[in-house]
Amino acid sequence: MFDWYFVQFKRNSHRLAERNLNRQGFKTFLPLQDLTITYGSKFLTRLKPLFPGYMFVKIDLENAPWHKINSTLGVSRLICHDGVPKSIPSEVIAGLMSRCDNLGKLLPPTALERGDSVTIMSGALANFVATVETIDSNRRIWVLMDIMGQITRVQVAPRQIKQIN
């Protein structure tokens, strides 16, 4: 029976680890998100793993040679408990997959309402917290932000925000 497990990959080696695990016949799932960082005076948006340093791999523990995972190029180790890989509940993986597109990129929230708190994920206002004011018919979202003591109305794209639960 196939279950999902956590694999820790080496620093900045998620693509290498994913490629080599797939070559060995293992199915992988690496959820990604857009992160905005400042580089000097510029803002750069990069696609980074949702769980830095980790990805999921689907394994049949009884029939697959899962010990090979630890010696795969790009992989640091398969997360184990008492020498046995610890499975991730399938509901968790199904929930993550439903929030991602076919490339594994995290999709923006779909059900925002007036008054919801959101975090700006990209652009010049990255990492600011705002409150949804209105969502118009063209899916443009207007949020209210406290910038230097002034409440400011700003338009953002749905892919730029993440709802705070």
C-alpha positions in Angstrom: 0.0 0.0 0.0 1.3 3.4 -1.0 1.6 6.2 1.6 3.2 9.6 1.7 6.4 10.3 3.7 8.7 13.3 4.4 12.1 13.6 2.7 14.6 16.1 3.8 16.7 17.4 0.9 20.0 19.2 0.9 20.2 23.0 0.9 18.9 24.4 -2.4 18.7 20.9 -3.9 14.9 20.4 -4.2 14.9 20.2 -8.0 17.9 17.8 -8.0 16.3 15.6 -5.3 12.9 15.6 -7.1 14.4 14.7 -10.4 16.5 11.8 -9.0 13.7 10.4 -6.9 11.4 10.4 -10.0 14.1 8.6 -12.1 14.1 5.9 -9.5 10.3 5.5 -9.8 9.2 7.3 -6.7 6.4 9.8 -7.0 7.1 13.2 -5.3 5.1 16.2 -4.3 6.9 19.5 -3.7 4.4 22.4 -2.8 5.9 25.8 -3.9 5.0 29.4 -3.2 6.0 32.8 -4.4 8.2 34.6 -1.9 9.3 38.2 -2.3 12.7 39.2 -1.0 14.6 42.5 -1.1 17.9 42.5 -2.9 19.4 45.9 -2.4 16.7 48.4 -3.4 14.9 45.9 -5.6 12.1 43.4 -4.9 12.6 39.9 -6.3 9.9 37.2 -6.4 11.2 33.7 -6.3 9.4 30.3 -6.3 10.4 28.5 -3.1 9.3 25.3 -1.3 6.4 25.8 1.0 8.2 23.6 3.6 11.9 24.7 3.3 14.1 21.7 3.2 11.4 19.1 2.8 9.2 17.4 0.2 6.8 14.5 0.1 7.5 11.1 -1.5 5.0 8.3 -2.1 6.3 4.9 -1.2 5.1 1.3 -0.9 7.2 0.4 2.2 6.7 -3.4 1.7 7.6 -3.7 -2.0 9.7 -0.6 -2.8 13.4 -0.3 -2.1 12.9 2.7 0.1 16.4 2.5 1.7 17.8 3.8 -1.6 16.2 7.2 -0.9 18.8 8.1 1.7 21.6 7.7 -0.9 19.8 9.6 -3.7 21.7 12.6 -5.0 20.2 15.8 -3.5 18.4 14.0 -0.6 19.7 14.3 2.9 17.5 11.7 4.5 14.0 10.1 4.7 12.4 11.1 8.0 12.1 8.1 10.2 10.9 7.2 13.7 12.8 4.3 15.3 14.2 3.3 12.0 10.9 3.2 10.2 9.6 6.0 7.9 6.7 7.9 9.5 3.7 8.3 7.1 1.8 11.5 6.6 -2.0 11.3 6.7 -3.4 11.2 3.2 -5.9 13.9 4.1 -3.1 16.3 4.7 -1.6 15.6 1.3 -5.0 15.7 -0.4 -5.6 19.1 1.2 -2.3 20.5 0.0 -2.7 19.1 -3.5 -6.1 20.7 -3.8 -4.6 24.1 -3.0 -1.8 23.7 -5.6 -1.8 23.8 -9.4 -0.4 20.9 -11.6 3.2 22.2 -11.1 2.8 22.2 -7.3 2.5 26.0 -7.0 0.2 27.2 -4.2 -2.9 28.8 -5.6 -4.4 32.0 -4.1 -7.3 31.7 -1.8 -10.7 31.5 -3.5 -13.2 32.5 -0.9 -12.2 35.9 0.5 -14.9 38.1 2.1 -15.0 41.6 3.2 -13.2 42.0 6.6 -10.8 39.0 6.1 -7.2 39.6 7.2 -4.6 38.8 4.6 -0.9 39.0 4.2 0.6 40.5 1.1 3.0 37.8 -0.3 4.7 39.7 -3.2 5.4 43.1 -4.5 6.6 46.3 -2.8 4.2 45.7 0.1 5.3 42.1 0.8 4.8 40.9 4.4 2.3 43.6 5.2 -1.0 42.6 6.9 -4.2 44.1 5.4 -7.9 43.8 5.6 -10.1 43.1 2.6 -12.4 46.0 1.8 -14.0 45.0 -1.5 -13.7 42.4 -4.3 -15.1 43.7 -7.6 -16.5 41.7 -10.5 -13.1 41.6 -12.3 -11.6 39.7 -9.3 -9.7 42.8 -8.3 -9.2 43.0 -4.5 -9.0 46.2 -2.6 -7.4 46.1 0.8 -7.0 48.6 3.6 -3.5 48.9 5.1 -2.0 50.9 7.9 1.0 52.6 6.3 2.8 55.1 8.5 -0.2 55.7 10.7 -2.5 56.3 7.7 -5.2 53.9 6.5 -4.5 53.4 2.8 -6.6 51.7 0.2 -4.5 49.4 -2.2 -5.5 47.2 -5.1 -3.8 43.7 -5.1 -4.1 40.7 -7.4 -5.5 37.5 -5.8 -2.2 35.7 -6.3 -0.4 38.3 -4.2 -2.2 37.6 -1.0 -2.6 34.8 1.5 -5.5 34.7 3.9 -4.7 34.7 7.7 -6.7 32.1 9.5 
